[in-house]
């Protein structure tokens, strides 16, 4: 389906016929104004064809024109054919920059790893376990409370087993 502009242009050029012509003219909101515009467009086209013709060349101008064309074509034929070389396009990520970026990234990673993952001396008990072991269980609150501790040095694990303790003393609840 043609757009309105395509139908308008075809109507101005006289290319619409039959059913298309009838349908297009029926779709025009103001047909007399459109007819006036069509006549103006035809007059403008005729005027431009009349005024914009190529100037007639005299014989000597034509000869000079042909001679220049022939010399230009011979000059093009006389130049040695250059071998087409692909353009070298330099990008930001050259091999040198990639190597320096990689080496710098590895150095930063090594420094961060050294400072973040320093091995801390984890030996011994934590202060929390020591406080619980040293605390005395109040026999009034928990008369049957027993505390047992199991420790393995090679795995660095301490298990604190508390039985019968009804509540942890209040000084340990905030930790």
Beta strands, then each sheet from edge to edge (+ up, - down):
strand 1: 146-152
strand 2: 157-163
sheet 1: 1+ 2-
end
